[in-house]
Structures are given as C-alpha cells and as structure tokens.
Amino acid sequence: MSFFERSPWAVSLHGGHSRAYCDHADNTLREILDAAVAAGYRTFGVTEHAPRDEPRFLYPEEIKLGWDVPKVQRDFAAYAHETQLLAGEYAGRLHVLRGFEAEVVPWDRYVDITLGLRARYRFDYVVGSVHWLDDRITDYSQESFDEVLKEYRNLEAMAVHYYERVAAMVRALRPEVVGHLDVIRKYARPHGPVDTPAIRDAADGALEAIRDAGSILDINTAAYRKGFDTPYPAPWLLDRAVHRFGVGVCFGDDSHGVAQVGAGILEARAYLLEHGVRELATLERVGNGLARHRVPL
C-alpha cells in the first residue's frame, strides 16, 4: 500500500539505517528501499552513522556484539559501496541519495574525519547531528543522558551547551541537513523543561548558524516513537526556525528498519501545515552535483 502516492513532498532525507551497518537497526538496506518504494516515496536519503575511529566511541550494543573499530570501518566502506550500486539499480523507481550521519567525536578531530569520509566515498550529502557532548554520548539511553547531566550544574546548562555545540558543528561542517535539532529533549523529561529563555537564546544561535550555512532542518518523526506528540523540532523551535530565521525543512523518518519506513510522515505533514509551513526543501542529485529544490507541501 502506498502512503504517499509519490506526492512532491514524499521525501525523507534522514533514515535508512540497516542491520548490516547499524547495531540498533533491522532488515537489509535493499528491504528498506523496497519499503520506501512501496510507501510511495519519491526521494529517499540513506544516512548511516559515520564510523568511529576510537574504541571509546563504540556504542554499548556494538561492544556487546563484539564489534571493534576495524569492523565498523569495514562496514562503512561496504555501506558506501552498496549505496552506490543500489542508487543506480533503483533509479526510475526511487531517487536514492547517498549520505551519512556525522558523529561529532572526537571533538578535536571530527571535522577532518567527516570531510574525509565524504570525499573518500563520494557521498551526496551529510546529516549533521549531535549525539555527544564533550565526547560523551547523550542520547543512547536514559542512563547515558543522566551520567552526562551530572557534569553540569543543571539541565538548562546542559541544553545551552548542546545548542552551542550544534551551532559550532554547523559552522564547521556546513551539512546539507541538520538532524533532529532538539533531540536533547529525548531523555530530558524527568529533569525539567528544555525551553527556558536561556535555552531558547542558545537555540537561536544554532538556528542562525543553520540559516547562514543554508542547511535544511530535519523534521524527524522518530520523536513520535519516543512518545512525543510532535516530531523533532518542537512547536516553539519549528516556529522560530521557519518564521523567524527562514530555514527550510524536510522530512526524515529516521527509519531503522522496514517497520519505520514512512512512519509518522503523514502526521508530520499535518503538523507543518498547522504551523504555516507550505513547502519543503529537498535535494536532488544532478550529474556529479547536488541541487536544492522547493516542493509544495
């Protein structure tokens, strides 16, 4: 069954994580792309996590599985090769964009690592996301978040630092897409609000950087799967992004398996329309380059 009927807005620029390359994903990449075709997507960006190059940055589940740095780097090379083959194979049925999601670790070297991966494997684009603060992971689990929070005087201080890191990442990488901008709220709920005046000011700094870089803001539907009523970003942040800063937006289903392909997109479209958004920004591979377009919502 086609959810989207290849509508102009049937685009996801963040997702397509698959089991072969991601410890917390399911299904093969081919199965995920078949699901994207069946859902009625026009464009589907595949954005696997960048490999980490130090053991201390492996995810806990990777360690449990016995994965090591050489394995995740080999897997990423295989991912780059497979996406290149599948992008050609699915042409005419689905516009597959080849990307990856940056990991901002280690903080003093991640820029060179990210740009090197992009150049080496000739990816179409990068999703810039912040999952780490000061080289400590924040969104893997409630426990990991709580441990990092102990390093700050309160939640507000941590959230302000998070948005400052997002702004710095965007200025350094100039990613085509910025992923789940307010993912800081994912595990913040037991500790208090993440929209205080100080946090909003810090978020404005991130939005200014996003605008200046020409990046697209990910309307990320994974938030629904985490029990939220809206995708990332929250209403106050979406309104500031679009209506104050003029930042373009696009859907990202952040799928980690077939069951999540297209999940929440129709709800996210209604959310955008309710907030006065009438168009999406999307990407298209043209020759050896990448073009940005606006499509009606």
C-alpha positions as CSV (number, residue, x, y, z in Angstrom):
1,M,0.0,0.0,0.0
2,S,1.3,3.4,-1.0
3,F,1.0,6.0,1.8
4,F,2.3,9.0,-0.2
5,E,1.5,8.1,-3.9
6,R,4.7,9.7,-4.9
7,S,3.5,13.2,-3.9
8,P,6.0,16.0,-4.4
9,W,6.5,16.1,-0.6
10,A,7.2,12.3,-0.4
11,V,10.8,12.8,0.6
12,S,12.9,11.7,3.5
13,L,16.5,13.0,3.9
14,H,17.4,11.2,7.1
15,G,17.0,7.4,7.7
16,G,17.6,4.1,6.0
17,H,19.7,2.6,8.9
18,S,20.0,-1.1,8.2
19,R,21.1,-4.1,10.3
20,A,24.3,-4.8,8.4
21,Y,25.8,-1.4,9.3
22,C,24.0,-0.4,12.4
23,D,23.8,-2.3,15.7
24,H,20.3,-1.0,16.6
25,A,18.6,-1.4,13.2
26,D,16.7,-4.2,11.5
27,N,16.5,-5.5,7.9
28,T,18.7,-5.2,4.9
29,L,19.2,-2.0,3.0
30,R,17.5,-3.5,0.0
31,E,14.5,-4.4,2.1
32,I,14.3,-0.8,3.4
33,L,14.5,0.6,-0.1
34,D,11.8,-1.7,-1.3
35,A,9.6,-0.5,1.6
36,A,10.4,3.1,0.5
37,V,9.2,2.3,-3.0
38,A,6.0,0.6,-1.6
39,A,5.3,3.6,0.6
40,G,5.3,5.9,-2.4
41,Y,8.5,7.9,-1.6
42,R,9.9,9.9,-4.5
43,T,13.3,10.6,-2.8
44,F,14.8,8.6,0.0
45,G,18.1,9.6,1.6
46,V,20.1,6.8,3.2
47,T,22.2,8.2,6.1
48,E,24.0,5.6,8.1
49,H,26.0,6.6,11.1
50,A,29.6,7.5,10.5
51,P,32.2,5.0,11.8
52,R,34.1,5.9,14.9
53,D,37.8,5.6,14.9
54,E,38.5,5.0,18.7
55,P,37.2,2.1,20.8
56,R,35.9,4.6,23.5
57,F,33.3,5.8,21.0
58,L,31.8,2.5,20.2
59,Y,28.1,2.2,21.2
60,P,27.4,-0.1,24.2
61,E,25.5,-2.5,22.0
62,E,28.3,-2.7,19.5
63,I,30.7,-3.7,22.3
64,K,28.2,-6.4,23.5
65,L,28.1,-7.8,19.9
66,G,31.9,-7.9,19.8
67,W,32.3,-5.2,17.2
68,D,35.5,-3.2,17.1
69,V,36.8,-0.2,15.3
70,P,38.2,-2.1,12.3
71,K,34.8,-3.8,11.8
72,V,32.7,-0.6,11.9
73,Q,35.1,1.0,9.4
74,R,35.0,-2.0,7.1
75,D,31.2,-2.0,7.4
76,F,31.1,1.7,6.5
77,A,33.2,1.1,3.4
78,A,30.8,-1.7,2.4
79,Y,27.8,0.6,3.0
80,A,29.3,3.2,0.7
81,H,29.8,0.6,-2.0
82,E,26.3,-0.9,-1.6
83,T,24.6,2.5,-1.7
84,Q,26.3,3.4,-4.9
85,L,25.1,0.2,-6.5
86,L,21.6,0.5,-5.2
87,A,21.2,4.1,-6.2
88,G,21.7,3.1,-9.8
89,E,19.6,0.0,-9.5
90,Y,16.6,1.9,-8.1
91,A,16.8,4.8,-10.5
92,G,13.4,5.3,-12.1
93,R,11.6,3.9,-9.1
94,L,13.2,5.8,-6.3
95,H,15.7,8.7,-6.2
96,V,18.2,7.3,-3.7
97,L,20.5,9.8,-2.2
98,R,23.7,8.6,-0.6
99,G,24.6,10.2,2.7
100,F,25.8,9.6,6.2
101,E,25.1,11.0,9.7
102,A,28.1,12.7,11.2
103,E,29.4,11.8,14.7
104,V,31.0,14.7,16.5
105,V,33.7,12.6,18.1
106,P,36.4,13.2,19.0
107,W,35.5,16.8,19.2
108,D,39.0,18.0,18.2
109,R,39.1,15.8,15.1
110,Y,35.6,15.1,13.9
111,V,35.6,17.8,11.2
112,D,38.6,16.3,9.4
113,I,37.1,12.8,9.9
114,T,33.7,13.7,8.5
115,L,35.0,15.7,5.5
116,G,37.5,12.9,4.8
117,L,34.8,10.2,4.7
118,R,32.6,12.4,2.4
119,A,35.5,12.9,-0.1
120,R,36.8,9.3,0.1
121,Y,33.4,7.7,-0.7
122,R,31.9,10.5,-2.7
123,F,28.7,10.8,-0.7
124,D,26.0,13.1,-1.9
125,Y,25.4,14.8,1.4
126,V,25.9,14.8,5.2
127,V,23.4,15.0,8.0
128,G,24.9,16.9,10.9
129,S,23.7,15.6,14.2
130,V,25.0,16.0,17.8
131,H,24.7,12.8,19.8
132,W,27.7,13.6,22.1
133,L,28.7,16.3,24.4
134,D,32.4,16.6,25.3
135,D,32.9,13.1,23.8
136,R,30.3,11.5,26.0
137,I,27.1,10.1,24.4
138,T,23.9,11.7,25.5
139,D,21.1,10.0,23.6
140,Y,21.8,6.3,23.7
141,S,19.8,5.7,26.9
142,Q,18.3,7.4,29.9
143,E,21.4,6.3,31.9
144,S,23.9,7.7,29.4
145,F,22.0,11.1,29.5
146,D,21.8,11.2,33.2
147,E,25.5,10.5,33.5
148,V,26.4,13.4,31.3
149,L,23.9,15.7,33.1
150,K,25.9,15.2,36.3
151,E,28.7,17.2,34.7
152,Y,26.5,20.3,34.6
153,R,25.0,22.4,37.3
154,N,21.5,21.7,35.9
155,L,19.6,20.7,32.8
156,E,19.4,24.2,31.5
157,A,23.2,24.5,31.4
158,M,23.5,21.1,29.6
159,A,20.9,22.1,27.0
160,V,22.5,25.5,26.4
161,H,25.8,23.7,25.8
162,Y,24.1,21.3,23.5
163,Y,22.8,24.0,21.2
164,E,26.2,25.8,21.3
165,R,27.7,22.5,20.1
166,V,25.1,22.3,17.3
167,A,25.9,25.8,16.2
168,A,29.7,25.0,16.2
169,M,29.1,21.8,14.2
170,V,27.0,23.5,11.6
171,R,29.6,26.3,11.1
172,A,32.4,23.8,10.8
173,L,30.7,21.1,8.6
174,R,28.0,23.1,6.8
175,P,25.9,20.0,6.4
176,E,23.2,19.9,3.9
177,V,20.8,18.6,6.6
178,V,20.8,19.2,10.4
179,G,19.3,16.1,12.2
180,H,16.7,16.1,15.0
181,L,17.6,19.5,16.3
182,D,16.1,19.2,19.7
183,V,16.9,15.6,20.4
184,I,18.1,16.9,23.7
185,R,14.5,16.6,24.9
186,K,14.5,12.8,24.3
187,Y,15.8,12.0,27.8
188,A,15.3,15.4,29.5
189,R,11.7,14.8,30.5
190,P,12.5,13.5,34.1
191,H,14.6,16.6,34.7
192,G,12.6,19.6,33.6
193,P,11.9,21.8,30.6
194,V,14.2,22.4,27.7
195,D,12.6,25.6,26.5
196,T,13.7,28.2,29.1
197,P,14.7,31.7,27.9
198,A,18.4,30.8,28.1
199,I,17.8,27.6,26.2
200,R,15.8,29.4,23.5
201,D,18.5,32.0,23.1
202,A,21.1,29.2,22.6
203,A,18.8,27.5,20.1
204,D,18.5,30.8,18.2
205,G,22.3,30.7,17.9
206,A,22.0,27.3,16.3
207,L,19.3,28.4,14.0
208,E,21.3,31.4,12.9
209,A,24.2,29.0,12.0
210,I,21.8,26.7,10.2
211,R,20.4,29.6,8.2
212,D,23.8,31.0,7.3
213,A,25.0,27.6,6.2
214,G,21.9,27.0,4.0
215,S,21.3,23.7,5.8
216,I,17.9,22.0,5.8
217,L,16.2,21.3,9.1
218,D,15.2,17.6,9.6
219,I,11.5,17.2,10.6
220,N,12.3,14.0,12.3
221,T,9.4,11.6,13.0
222,A,11.4,9.4,15.4
223,A,10.1,11.6,18.2
224,Y,6.6,10.0,17.8
225,R,8.2,6.6,18.5
226,K,9.7,8.1,21.7
227,G,6.3,9.1,23.0
228,F,6.2,12.8,21.9
229,D,3.1,14.4,20.3
230,T,5.2,16.1,17.6
231,P,8.3,15.3,15.6
232,Y,11.6,17.0,16.3
233,P,11.7,20.0,16.5
234,A,9.0,21.0,19.0
235,P,6.5,23.7,18.0
236,W,8.3,26.7,19.6
237,L,11.5,25.7,17.8
238,L,9.8,25.0,14.5
239,D,8.1,28.4,14.5
240,R,11.4,30.2,15.2
241,A,13.2,28.2,12.5
242,V,10.7,28.8,9.7
243,H,9.1,32.1,10.5
244,R,12.0,34.0,12.2
245,F,15.0,32.6,10.5
246,G,13.6,31.4,7.2
247,V,15.2,27.9,7.5
248,G,14.0,25.3,5.0
249,V,12.6,22.0,6.3
250,C,12.3,18.4,5.1
251,F,11.0,15.1,6.5
252,G,13.2,12.5,7.9
253,D,11.6,9.2,9.0
254,D,14.9,8.2,10.7
255,S,14.0,4.6,9.9
256,H,16.0,1.8,11.5
257,G,14.1,-1.0,9.7
258,V,11.2,-1.7,7.3
259,A,8.6,-1.1,10.0
260,Q,9.7,2.5,10.4
261,V,9.9,3.5,6.8
262,G,7.4,6.3,6.3
263,A,6.2,6.1,9.9
264,G,4.8,9.4,11.1
265,I,5.3,11.3,7.8
266,L,1.6,12.0,7.3
267,E,1.3,13.2,10.9
268,A,4.4,15.4,10.4
269,R,2.9,16.9,7.3
270,A,-0.2,17.9,9.2
271,Y,2.0,19.3,11.9
272,L,3.8,21.5,9.4
273,L,0.6,22.7,7.8
274,E,-0.8,23.6,11.2
275,H,2.3,25.8,11.7
276,G,2.0,27.6,8.5
277,V,4.6,25.7,6.5
278,R,3.6,25.4,2.9
279,E,6.7,23.9,1.2
280,L,9.6,21.6,1.8
281,A,13.3,22.0,0.8
282,T,14.6,18.8,-0.9
283,L,17.8,17.6,-2.6
284,E,18.4,16.1,-6.0
285,R,21.5,14.6,-7.4
286,V,22.2,16.2,-10.8
287,G,25.2,14.9,-12.6
288,N,28.1,15.0,-10.2
289,G,26.5,17.6,-8.0
290,L,23.5,18.2,-5.7
291,A,20.7,20.7,-6.3
292,R,18.3,22.0,-3.8
293,H,14.6,22.5,-4.7
294,R,11.4,23.7,-3.1
295,V,8.3,21.5,-3.4
296,P,4.8,22.2,-2.3
297,L,3.5,20.6,0.9
